[in-house]
Amino acid sequence: MARTRRKKAFLDEPDNHERWLVSYADFVTLLFAFFVVMYSISSVNDTKYAHLSEALDDAFSKVTKVHRVDDPIQIGVEPTTIRPIILDNPTTEEVNKRKALSDEILKERRQLQMVSEQFEDVLQPYVNNDLVKVKRNDFWIELEMNSQLLFLSGEAELSNQAKPVLRKVSEVIRRMPNVINIEGHTDNVPIDTVEFPSNWDLSSARATTVVREFVLNGISPKRLSAVGYGEFHPVADNSNVDGQNKNRRVVLVLMSQAFARYGMTDKERSKALNFSDSAEVSEEEKALLNN
């Protein structure tokens, strides 16, 4: 019986008294991790921490600064702010005043319309034969006269049939104060003579000849100007004879007083365009008035 008990005791496993080492190892590992975290916190960059603190303070204490919720706060960068844009807030009266044309402008527009109708009336035979064209605009009228109606080829002296035509034109515009620009145009065929070394010279000479004829017909020289454009402003294709014939022309431009350089004074323009003397005129408006 005693031998059986000794054999059974020998077969039982002995108690393990070193189990505490496992718990101790886990504790040491956690303690190491704790000290690593504490060390990393203690070594935070002061500059970055200051920027973070300022950003948080701005975000929560200033209602005038708006941050997007979905954007992260950029460390080291000033927070983006939305500043209101101050716009002009003109009254309805001022808007309507600037948009509406004055009585003077409307009156002059009606006069220009009447003049264009008179041109078509007195020059009807030439209009029907495509020798004269009348083009209307709100602020000027173009009377386009083919050069063959006024000059011989390569010449700047008026032909015999030109003077009656210009006399009729003078009768229409004589009583008006508007500025008149006379523009000379040629085709692209070169000219090289002693009198006209280039198309510039020919077109300028033809415009000047028409100006002199208007002066003889009683038009004030102060209203007139002569411009030569040569072949550089064609209205048709210069590659064929018909196009070249259309490009050889003299154009009379009757300008609106409000937009002519030597028409109204600045004060008169301001009045005509409904700008009050006390109102401040912008740079764009000054440029518009002086052109």
Number of C-alpha atoms within 10 A of each C-alpha: 5 6 7 9 10 10 10 9 10 10 9 8 7 8 7 7 7 7 9 9 10 9 9 10 11 11 12 11 10 11 11 12 12 11 11 12 10 11 11 9 10 9 8 10 9 9 11 12 13 13 18 17 13 15 18 13 11 16 16 10 9 9 9 11 14 15 16 9 7 6 7 8 18 12 16 14 10 11 17 12 11 9 9 6 6 6 6 6 8 9 9 8 9 12 11 11 15 12 11 13 14 15 13 17 21 14 12 19 17 13 14 23 17 12 19 21 14 17 20 17 11 15 19 15 12 16 17 11 9 13 19 22 20 17 11 15 13 14 17 22 21 19 20 21 25 21 27 18 19 24 19 13 9 14 16 22 14 18 14 12 12 18 17 10 16 18 15 15 20 18 16 15 19 14 10 13 16 23 24 25 20 24 24 31 29 28 25 18 11 11 15 11 10 7 12 17 12 16 24 19 18 25 29 22 21 28 25 21 16 26 24 14 17 22 15 13 17 14 21 13 14 12 19 22 17 20 19 22 18 22 22 14 13 19 15 15 15 17 11 9 11 11 15 20 17 23 25 24 28 26 22 24 20 25 23 24 22 26 17 22 15 15 20 20 15 14 12 15 21 19 18 20 21 18 19 13 10 6 8 9 12 9 9 9 13 13 9 11 18 17 10
